[in-house]
Amino acid sequence: MGRTDLAFFFVLRNSFLFVGLAAGLAYGQVSLELPPREVSLCDLVRNPSPYDGQRIRVHGEANRDFEDFSLQVNSCGAQARRVWLQYGDQKTDAGAEVGHRFIQAAALIKNADYDQFAQKIMLQRLLLPDLRACVGPACHYYRVTATFTGRFFAGVEPGRASGQKTFVGFGHGDCCHLLVIEQVSVVASERTQAPVGGQFQCSTESWAPSAEQASALASDPTKVFSTIAKHWGDDGSQGASNGAGSWITSDLLTSYTVDTVVSGDKKAPDPKTTVTRESCQAVPAFAPRAVSEPVKCESRDWRWAEDRQAAKDLQQSVTMGHDSWRLELRATSRNAVDDAYKQWGLLPAGAHLVDRCGNPTVFEDGQSAECGWSSPDGMQMLLVRLQKFDYLKRFGGHWEHVMWVATEVQGSFCHAPGEQEK
């Protein structure tokens, strides 16, 4: 390309950008981009405006969890907003409050670095030692850092007539700035203390701080859990927040939950605060694997290929007194798990899976329910979706005589390499 052609290109590019902005659209991919701007993560979130719409390169720790895929900015100050991550070629609407913005970046480069990042960022313990769902950064088996190249979009705080400002951004709840990833590089992972497998015995105890102690806890939110740890003589330096009013150690074995109840009666005493401590110990015969061992996780899914005639035939058989287990939610769910394992080519499901079946939801034309199953070591978790269909009711007569049909089984499995999936 000669000098004249190059000058024409920049004039043409600027014209297109001007037209796109005037129409309320954001930035699309443009050929012959300038090299990405290098920026530190804290500089980016403290002063995002100069980088809005720019291709940048930034290094940081990423977290991917329920309603969270972002770069962590805990070390950048209390007011720093996270950077939401999105892979290239996906679309995002920033909301009508700042005008509709169509976000598009160059196609994501899927190379070995990307594969390593995408795999490691998803590896996490499925269940806490007490077999409740494990959610949050503490549950991840690896802390993952990488260098991300892509186009950055800053959230905005438009002025209001009242003088107040409301942040309008991207991601869950418009929480964040946005980085649309074109390439991932320089990936590094560090094993956390989250246990692999094992069975645990857990106990709880409570502490009701005095009004003076509760006031001291409320006066410095940044030291609440370290103060609570001192009360029980625990080491509060190795852990993290695990949701509102909750904290858990890095090994997931000790956690605190703070509950404050405020009375609606103005004459009532001060709010009552209760702190609950849960402590878990590994059962010696079922100790977790060594932290030094790597971890592998995978997901599988089975869906029912709807066959109404087959369902009607089964319902007629049930009505005649055969296979009455199909009328029971838990039994139908467990048999669906066994069938899914066969479809997936896995060993039979363990005999000691723990179930949690929710109450059915009743609709005018049917019922639906979900059952969760998990292994005692927290390394397997399955979700079974079931339905009672309206077209089977004429064979059963009443809903209680209509069989349950498992329509989907979702399975998540983690294990140490070389360990058999059970």
C-alpha positions as CSV (number, residue, x, y, z in Angstrom):
1,M,0.0,0.0,0.0
2,G,1.5,3.3,-1.1
3,R,1.5,6.6,0.9
4,T,-1.6,7.9,-1.0
5,D,-3.5,4.6,-0.4
6,L,-2.5,4.6,3.3
7,A,-3.7,8.2,3.7
8,F,-7.0,7.3,2.0
9,F,-7.4,4.3,4.3
10,F,-7.1,6.4,7.5
11,V,-9.6,9.0,6.1
12,L,-12.0,6.2,5.3
13,R,-11.6,4.5,8.6
14,N,-12.2,7.7,10.6
15,S,-15.3,8.4,8.4
16,F,-16.7,5.0,9.3
17,L,-16.0,5.5,13.0
18,F,-17.7,8.9,13.0
19,V,-20.8,7.5,11.2
20,G,-20.9,4.6,13.7
21,L,-20.8,6.8,16.7
22,A,-23.3,9.2,15.4
23,A,-25.7,6.4,14.9
24,G,-25.3,5.2,18.5
25,L,-23.4,2.1,17.6
26,A,-20.1,1.1,19.2
27,Y,-17.0,-0.1,17.6
28,G,-16.7,-2.8,15.0
29,Q,-13.6,-4.7,13.8
30,V,-11.4,-2.5,11.6
31,S,-8.5,-4.0,9.5
32,L,-4.9,-2.8,10.0
33,E,-5.5,-2.0,13.6
34,L,-2.7,-0.2,15.5
35,P,-0.9,-2.4,18.1
36,P,-2.8,-2.8,21.3
37,R,-2.1,-0.3,24.1
38,E,-0.3,-1.8,27.1
39,V,-1.9,-0.9,30.4
40,S,-1.7,-2.2,34.0
41,L,-5.0,-3.5,35.4
42,C,-5.2,-1.0,38.2
43,D,-4.4,2.0,35.9
44,L,-7.1,0.7,33.6
45,V,-9.9,0.6,36.2
46,R,-8.8,3.8,38.0
47,N,-8.8,5.8,34.7
48,P,-10.9,3.9,32.2
49,S,-12.0,6.7,29.9
50,P,-8.9,7.1,27.8
51,Y,-9.1,3.4,26.8
52,D,-12.8,3.3,25.9
53,G,-13.1,1.6,22.5
54,Q,-9.4,1.0,22.3
55,R,-7.6,-2.3,21.7
56,I,-5.5,-3.0,24.9
57,R,-3.3,-5.6,26.4
58,V,-3.6,-6.2,30.2
59,H,-2.5,-8.9,32.6
60,G,-4.6,-10.1,35.6
61,E,-6.2,-12.8,37.5
62,A,-9.5,-14.1,36.1
63,N,-12.5,-15.7,37.9
64,R,-15.3,-17.6,36.2
65,D,-18.2,-18.6,38.4
66,F,-21.9,-18.3,38.5
67,E,-22.8,-14.8,37.2
68,D,-19.1,-13.8,37.1
69,F,-16.5,-13.9,34.4
70,S,-14.2,-11.0,35.2
71,L,-10.7,-9.8,36.1
72,Q,-10.3,-9.3,39.8
73,V,-9.3,-5.8,41.0
74,N,-9.2,-6.3,44.8
75,S,-5.8,-4.8,45.0
76,C,-6.8,-1.7,43.1
77,G,-8.8,0.1,45.8
78,A,-12.3,-0.2,47.2
79,Q,-13.9,1.9,44.5
80,A,-12.3,-0.1,41.6
81,R,-14.9,-1.8,39.3
82,R,-14.2,-5.2,37.8
83,V,-13.5,-5.8,34.2
84,W,-16.1,-8.2,32.7
85,L,-14.6,-10.7,30.2
86,Q,-16.3,-11.8,27.0
87,Y,-14.9,-13.8,24.2
88,G,-14.7,-12.3,20.7
89,D,-17.6,-12.6,18.3
90,Q,-20.2,-12.4,21.0
91,K,-22.7,-9.5,21.3
92,T,-23.4,-7.3,24.3
93,D,-26.1,-4.6,24.8
94,A,-24.9,-1.9,27.2
95,G,-28.5,-0.7,27.8
96,A,-30.7,2.0,26.4
97,E,-29.6,4.4,29.2
98,V,-26.4,5.2,27.4
99,G,-27.7,4.4,23.9
100,H,-27.6,1.0,22.2
101,R,-24.0,-0.1,21.7
102,F,-23.2,-3.1,19.5
103,I,-20.0,-4.7,20.7
104,Q,-17.9,-6.7,18.3
105,A,-14.2,-7.7,18.4
106,A,-11.9,-9.6,16.2
107,A,-12.4,-13.4,16.2
108,L,-11.0,-15.1,19.2
109,I,-7.7,-16.9,18.6
110,K,-8.2,-20.5,19.9
111,N,-4.7,-21.8,20.4
112,A,-2.9,-23.8,23.1
113,D,-2.8,-20.8,25.5
114,Y,-6.6,-20.3,25.1
115,D,-7.2,-24.1,25.7
116,Q,-5.1,-24.0,28.9
117,F,-6.9,-20.9,30.2
118,A,-10.4,-22.2,29.3
119,Q,-9.8,-25.5,31.0
120,K,-8.1,-24.3,34.2
121,I,-10.6,-21.4,34.8
122,M,-13.5,-23.9,35.0
123,L,-11.9,-26.4,37.4
124,Q,-13.6,-26.2,40.8
125,R,-14.8,-28.3,43.7
126,L,-18.5,-29.0,43.1
127,L,-19.6,-29.3,46.8
128,L,-18.4,-27.9,50.1
129,P,-17.3,-30.5,52.7
130,D,-20.8,-30.3,54.2
131,L,-22.2,-31.2,50.7
132,R,-23.8,-27.8,50.1
133,A,-23.1,-26.2,46.6
134,C,-19.6,-24.8,46.4
135,V,-19.7,-21.3,44.8
136,G,-17.1,-18.6,44.7
137,P,-13.4,-18.1,44.1
138,A,-12.5,-20.2,47.1
139,C,-14.0,-23.3,45.4
140,H,-11.7,-23.1,42.4
141,Y,-8.8,-25.6,42.2
142,Y,-6.5,-23.1,40.4
143,R,-5.9,-19.4,40.5
144,V,-5.4,-18.4,36.9
145,T,-3.6,-15.4,35.5
146,A,-3.1,-14.5,31.9
147,T,-2.5,-11.6,29.5
148,F,-5.6,-10.6,27.6
149,T,-5.6,-8.7,24.3
150,G,-8.9,-7.2,23.1
151,R,-11.1,-4.2,22.9
152,F,-12.1,-2.4,26.0
153,F,-15.4,-0.6,26.8
154,A,-15.7,1.6,29.8
155,G,-18.9,1.7,31.8
156,V,-20.2,5.2,32.3
157,E,-21.7,7.3,35.1
158,P,-24.2,9.7,33.4
159,G,-25.1,12.8,35.3
160,R,-28.6,12.9,36.7
161,A,-30.9,16.0,37.4
162,S,-30.5,15.2,41.1
163,G,-26.8,15.4,40.8
164,Q,-26.4,11.7,41.6
165,K,-24.5,9.3,39.3
166,T,-25.5,5.8,38.4
167,F,-23.0,3.4,36.9
168,V,-24.2,1.8,33.7
169,G,-21.8,-1.0,32.6
170,F,-21.6,-4.5,31.4
171,G,-22.0,-8.0,32.7
172,H,-24.2,-9.3,35.5
173,G,-26.2,-6.4,36.9
174,D,-24.3,-3.8,34.8
175,C,-21.5,-4.3,37.3
176,C,-18.4,-3.8,35.3
177,H,-16.3,-2.4,32.4
178,L,-15.9,-4.8,29.5
179,L,-13.0,-6.4,27.7
180,V,-13.9,-8.4,24.6
181,I,-11.0,-10.9,24.3
182,E,-9.3,-11.5,21.0
183,Q,-6.3,-13.5,22.4
184,V,-5.1,-15.1,25.6
185,S,-1.4,-15.5,26.3
186,V,1.1,-15.9,29.1
187,V,-1.2,-18.2,31.1
188,A,-0.2,-19.3,34.5
189,S,-2.0,-21.4,37.1
190,E,-1.4,-22.0,40.8
191,R,-3.1,-24.8,42.8
192,T,-5.3,-23.6,45.6
193,Q,-6.0,-25.4,48.9
194,A,-9.5,-26.6,47.9
195,P,-9.5,-30.3,48.7
196,V,-9.9,-33.0,46.0
197,G,-12.4,-35.6,47.2
198,G,-12.6,-36.8,50.8
199,Q,-15.4,-37.2,53.2
200,F,-15.9,-34.9,56.1
201,Q,-17.7,-34.5,59.5
202,C,-18.9,-31.0,60.2
203,S,-20.2,-29.3,63.3
204,T,-21.4,-25.8,64.0
205,E,-21.4,-23.4,67.0
206,S,-22.7,-19.9,67.5
207,W,-21.6,-16.7,69.1
208,A,-23.9,-13.8,70.0
209,P,-21.7,-10.7,70.3
210,S,-22.6,-8.2,72.9
211,A,-24.0,-4.9,71.7
212,E,-20.6,-3.3,72.2
213,Q,-18.9,-6.1,70.3
214,A,-21.4,-6.0,67.5
215,S,-20.9,-2.3,67.2
216,A,-17.2,-2.8,66.9
217,L,-17.7,-5.4,64.2
218,A,-19.9,-3.0,62.2
219,S,-17.5,-0.1,62.6
220,D,-14.8,-1.7,60.4
221,P,-16.3,-4.0,57.8
222,T,-12.8,-4.8,56.4
223,K,-11.8,-6.5,59.7
224,V,-15.0,-8.2,60.6
225,F,-13.9,-11.8,59.9
226,S,-10.4,-11.4,61.2
227,T,-12.0,-10.2,64.5
228,I,-14.4,-13.1,64.4
229,A,-11.5,-15.5,63.8
230,K,-9.7,-14.2,66.9
231,H,-12.8,-14.9,69.0
232,W,-12.4,-18.6,68.2
233,G,-8.6,-18.6,68.1
234,D,-8.6,-19.4,64.3
235,D,-6.1,-18.1,61.7
236,G,-8.1,-15.6,59.8
237,S,-5.4,-14.7,57.3
238,Q,-6.0,-17.4,54.8
239,G,-9.5,-17.1,53.4
240,A,-11.9,-15.1,51.4
241,S,-15.4,-13.7,51.4
242,N,-17.9,-16.3,50.3
243,G,-21.0,-14.1,49.7
244,A,-22.7,-11.5,51.7
245,G,-22.0,-11.9,55.4
246,S,-20.0,-15.1,54.8
247,W,-16.3,-16.0,54.9
248,I,-14.4,-19.3,54.3
249,T,-10.9,-20.5,54.8
250,S,-8.8,-21.5,51.7
251,D,-9.1,-25.2,52.5
252,L,-12.9,-24.8,52.8
253,L,-12.9,-26.4,56.3
254,T,-13.9,-23.5,58.4
255,S,-16.5,-20.8,57.6
256,Y,-18.3,-18.0,59.4
257,T,-21.7,-16.6,58.7
258,V,-23.0,-13.3,60.2
259,D,-26.7,-12.8,60.6
260,T,-28.1,-9.5,61.8
261,V,-31.8,-9.2,62.6
262,V,-33.4,-5.8,62.8
263,S,-36.7,-5.5,64.6
264,G,-39.5,-3.4,63.0
265,D,-40.4,-2.1,66.4
266,K,-38.8,1.3,67.0
267,K,-38.9,0.6,70.8
268,A,-37.0,-2.7,70.3
269,P,-33.4,-3.0,71.4
270,D,-30.5,-2.8,69.0
271,P,-30.2,-5.3,66.1
272,K,-29.3,-8.8,67.2
273,T,-26.2,-10.3,65.6
274,T,-25.4,-14.0,65.5
275,V,-22.2,-15.5,64.2
276,T,-22.2,-19.1,63.2
277,R,-18.9,-21.0,62.8
278,E,-18.8,-24.3,60.9
279,S,-15.8,-26.5,61.2
280,C,-15.2,-29.7,59.2
281,Q,-12.7,-32.5,59.7
282,A,-11.7,-35.2,57.2
283,V,-12.9,-38.7,58.0
284,P,-9.5,-40.6,58.3
285,A,-10.7,-43.5,56.1
286,F,-11.7,-41.1,53.4
287,A,-9.0,-38.5,53.4
288,P,-8.8,-36.1,50.4
289,R,-6.1,-36.4,47.8
290,A,-2.8,-34.5,48.1
291,V,-3.0,-30.8,47.2
292,S,0.0,-31.4,44.9
293,E,-2.1,-33.7,42.6
294,P,-3.6,-32.1,39.5
295,V,-7.4,-32.2,38.9
296,K,-9.5,-32.9,35.9
297,C,-13.2,-32.0,35.6
298,E,-15.8,-32.6,32.8
299,S,-19.5,-32.2,32.1
300,R,-21.9,-34.5,30.4
301,D,-25.5,-34.1,29.3
302,W,-28.3,-36.5,28.4
303,R,-31.7,-35.4,27.0
304,W,-34.8,-37.5,26.4
305,A,-35.7,-37.8,22.8
306,E,-39.4,-37.3,23.2
307,D,-41.5,-40.3,22.1
308,R,-45.1,-39.7,23.0
309,Q,-46.3,-43.1,22.0
310,A,-43.6,-44.9,24.1
311,A,-44.6,-42.6,27.0
312,K,-48.3,-43.5,26.6
313,D,-47.5,-47.2,26.5
314,L,-45.5,-46.9,29.7
315,Q,-48.2,-44.9,31.4
316,Q,-50.8,-47.6,30.5
317,S,-48.4,-50.2,32.0
318,V,-48.1,-48.1,35.2
319,T,-51.9,-47.7,35.4
320,M,-52.2,-51.5,35.2
321,G,-49.9,-51.8,38.3
322,H,-46.5,-52.3,36.7
323,D,-43.3,-50.3,37.5
324,S,-45.0,-48.3,40.2
325,W,-41.7,-46.7,41.0
326,R,-42.3,-44.4,38.0
327,L,-44.9,-42.6,40.2
328,E,-42.2,-41.7,42.7
329,L,-40.1,-38.6,42.0
330,R,-36.9,-39.8,43.8
331,A,-37.0,-43.4,42.3
332,T,-37.6,-42.1,38.8
333,S,-34.8,-39.6,39.2
334,R,-32.3,-42.2,40.5
335,N,-33.1,-44.6,37.7
336,A,-32.5,-41.8,35.2
337,V,-29.1,-41.2,36.7
338,D,-28.2,-44.9,36.2
339,D,-29.5,-44.8,32.6
340,A,-27.4,-41.7,31.9
341,Y,-24.3,-43.3,33.2
342,K,-24.8,-46.2,30.8
343,Q,-25.4,-43.7,27.9
344,W,-22.1,-41.9,28.9
345,G,-20.2,-45.2,29.0
346,L,-19.2,-44.7,32.7
347,L,-19.0,-47.1,35.6
348,P,-22.3,-47.6,37.4
349,A,-23.3,-44.7,39.6
350,G,-22.2,-45.1,43.3
351,A,-24.7,-46.7,45.6
352,H,-24.4,-43.9,48.2
353,L,-25.3,-40.8,46.2
354,V,-27.1,-38.2,48.2
355,D,-30.3,-36.8,46.8
356,R,-32.1,-33.5,47.1
357,C,-35.5,-33.4,45.4
358,G,-37.4,-30.2,45.3
359,N,-41.2,-29.8,45.5
360,P,-42.9,-30.1,42.1
361,T,-44.1,-27.0,40.3
362,V,-47.7,-27.4,39.2
363,F,-48.9,-26.0,35.9
364,E,-52.3,-26.1,34.3
365,D,-51.0,-28.6,31.7
366,G,-48.5,-30.6,33.8
367,Q,-45.9,-30.7,36.6
368,S,-42.2,-30.3,36.7
369,A,-39.5,-31.0,39.3
370,E,-35.7,-31.2,39.8
371,C,-33.6,-33.6,41.8
372,G,-30.0,-33.2,42.6
373,W,-27.7,-36.1,43.3
374,S,-24.1,-35.9,44.6
375,S,-21.4,-38.2,45.7
376,P,-20.3,-38.1,49.4
377,D,-16.9,-36.9,48.4
378,G,-18.3,-33.9,46.6
379,M,-16.7,-34.9,43.3
380,Q,-19.8,-35.8,41.4
381,M,-23.0,-33.7,41.0
382,L,-26.0,-34.5,38.9
383,L,-29.2,-32.5,38.1
384,V,-32.2,-34.4,36.9
385,R,-35.2,-32.6,35.4
386,L,-38.5,-34.4,35.3
387,Q,-42.1,-33.8,34.1
388,K,-45.6,-35.1,34.3
389,F,-47.2,-34.5,30.9
390,D,-50.8,-33.5,30.4
391,Y,-51.3,-36.0,27.5
392,L,-50.7,-38.9,30.0
393,K,-53.4,-37.7,32.4
394,R,-56.2,-39.4,30.5
395,F,-54.4,-42.7,31.1
396,G,-53.7,-42.1,34.7
397,G,-56.9,-40.3,35.7
398,H,-55.4,-38.0,38.5
399,W,-52.0,-36.3,38.7
400,E,-50.9,-38.6,41.5
401,H,-51.4,-41.5,39.1
402,V,-49.4,-40.0,36.3
403,M,-45.8,-41.2,36.0
404,W,-42.8,-39.0,36.1
405,V,-40.6,-38.7,33.0
406,A,-37.0,-37.7,33.2
407,T,-36.3,-35.3,30.4
408,E,-32.7,-34.3,31.1
409,V,-29.7,-35.3,33.2
410,Q,-26.7,-33.0,33.6
411,G,-23.6,-34.4,35.2
412,S,-20.4,-32.7,36.5
413,F,-17.4,-34.9,37.5
414,C,-14.0,-34.1,39.0
415,H,-11.2,-36.5,39.7
416,A,-7.5,-36.8,39.9
417,P,-5.9,-38.1,36.6
418,G,-5.6,-41.9,36.8
419,E,-8.4,-42.1,39.3
420,Q,-11.4,-44.1,38.0
421,E,-14.6,-42.2,37.6
422,K,-17.2,-43.9,39.8
